[in-house]
């Protein structure tokens, strides 16, 4: 495991706030030279601590005004191959995340739709028709606050 120090943590916090900042801008924020900051960032990437950088889209601006979390319980474990089920979910672009979880449900999905009627069509025609789907519980997202993870 790669050792990280307070300077690495400061770089990671600054990158969490805005991953588009240049290494020079990050260096200025944490009091390093640009080459030193770049080498530290590269080391964190090579170690897998920085696993990638994401683009956050404004779903409302793109016309997706509803986000729903679905709990999906498979009807018959063992008769449905989990990789096949997950692959089928991956073919539905409105499903943003697929999480295999322990608990009441087998899967937790984050689904976006244009509106509730669009979500209902997606649920009835695409998700509920997948092989092995048993119970489904939907929770509509009312608001979301993103917080940086612990460092």
C-alpha positions in Angstrom: 0.0 0.0 0.0 1.3 3.5 -0.9 1.9 5.8 2.0 0.1 9.1 1.6 0.9 12.2 3.7 -0.9 15.4 4.5 0.3 17.0 1.2 -1.1 14.1 -0.8 -4.4 14.4 1.1 -4.5 18.2 0.3 -4.0 17.4 -3.4 -6.8 14.8 -3.3 -9.2 17.2 -1.5 -8.4 19.9 -4.2 -9.0 17.3 -7.0 -12.3 16.2 -5.4 -13.5 19.8 -5.5 -12.5 20.2 -9.2 -10.7 17.4 -11.0 -10.2 19.7 -14.1 -7.6 21.8 -12.3 -4.2 21.7 -13.8 -1.2 20.4 -11.9 0.1 24.0 -11.7 -3.2 25.2 -10.2 -3.2 22.3 -7.7 0.4 23.0 -6.9 -0.4 26.6 -6.1 -3.3 25.5 -3.8 -1.1 23.2 -1.7 2.2 25.1 -1.8 4.2 22.9 -4.1 6.0 23.5 -7.4 4.2 22.3 -10.5 6.7 19.4 -11.2 6.5 18.1 -7.6 2.7 18.2 -7.7 2.6 16.5 -11.0 4.9 13.7 -9.8 2.7 13.2 -6.6 -0.5 13.0 -8.7 1.2 10.6 -11.1 2.3 8.4 -8.1 -1.2 8.4 -6.7 -2.6 7.4 -10.1 0.0 4.7 -10.5 -0.8 3.3 -7.0 -4.5 3.2 -7.9 -5.5 5.8 -5.3 -6.8 8.0 -8.0 -8.8 5.5 -10.1 -10.0 8.0 -12.7 -11.7 11.3 -13.2 -15.4 11.8 -13.8 -17.6 14.1 -15.7 -20.7 15.1 -13.8 -23.5 16.0 -16.1 -26.5 18.2 -15.2 -29.2 15.6 -15.7 -32.0 18.2 -15.4 -30.4 20.3 -18.2 -30.3 17.1 -20.3 -34.0 16.5 -19.7 -33.8 13.8 -17.1 -35.7 15.3 -14.2 -36.4 12.1 -12.2 -33.9 9.9 -10.4 -35.1 6.7 -8.7 -33.3 4.2 -6.6 -34.6 0.7 -7.2 -34.1 -2.2 -4.8 -34.4 -5.4 -6.9 -34.8 -8.8 -5.4 -34.3 -11.7 -7.8 -37.2 -14.2 -8.0 -35.1 -17.4 -8.1 -31.5 -17.4 -7.1 -29.5 -20.0 -8.9 -31.7 -20.1 -12.0 -30.5 -16.7 -13.2 -26.8 -16.2 -13.9 -25.8 -13.1 -12.1 -23.3 -12.0 -14.8 -26.1 -12.4 -17.4 -28.5 -10.3 -15.3 -25.9 -7.6 -14.8 -25.1 -7.5 -18.5 -28.8 -7.1 -19.3 -29.0 -4.2 -16.8 -26.0 -2.7 -18.6 -27.9 -2.6 -21.8 -30.4 -0.1 -20.4 -28.7 3.3 -20.6 -31.1 5.0 -18.0 -29.5 2.7 -15.4 -26.6 4.7 -14.1 -25.3 2.4 -11.4 -25.7 -1.3 -10.6 -24.7 -2.4 -7.1 -24.8 -6.0 -6.0 -25.6 -5.7 -2.2 -26.4 -7.7 0.9 -29.7 -7.2 2.6 -33.4 -7.3 1.7 -32.6 -6.7 -2.0 -30.0 -8.3 -4.2 -29.3 -5.2 -6.3 -29.6 -1.5 -5.9 -30.0 0.5 -9.1 -29.8 4.3 -9.8 -32.2 5.0 -12.7 -32.8 8.3 -14.4 -35.9 9.2 -16.5 -37.4 12.3 -18.1 -40.4 12.2 -15.8 -42.5 9.8 -13.7 -44.4 8.6 -16.7 -41.1 7.9 -18.5 -39.9 6.0 -15.4 -43.0 3.9 -15.3 -42.6 2.9 -19.0 -38.9 2.0 -18.3 -39.8 0.0 -15.2 -42.7 -1.9 -16.9 -41.2 -2.5 -20.3 -37.5 -2.9 -19.7 -36.7 -3.6 -16.0 -39.6 -5.8 -14.9 -39.2 -7.9 -18.1 -35.7 -9.0 -17.3 -35.3 -12.6 -16.5 -35.2 -13.3 -12.8 -36.7 -10.1 -11.5 -38.9 -10.6 -8.5 -39.7 -7.8 -6.1 -38.8 -4.2 -6.9 -39.0 -1.2 -4.5 -38.6 2.3 -5.9 -37.5 5.4 -4.0 -37.7 8.7 -5.8 -34.8 11.1 -5.2 -36.1 14.4 -3.8 -32.7 16.1 -3.3 -29.1 15.3 -3.2 -26.1 16.7 -1.4 -22.7 15.4 -2.4 -20.0 15.4 0.2 -16.3 14.6 -0.3 -15.2 11.3 1.1 -12.9 10.9 4.0 -9.2 11.5 3.5 
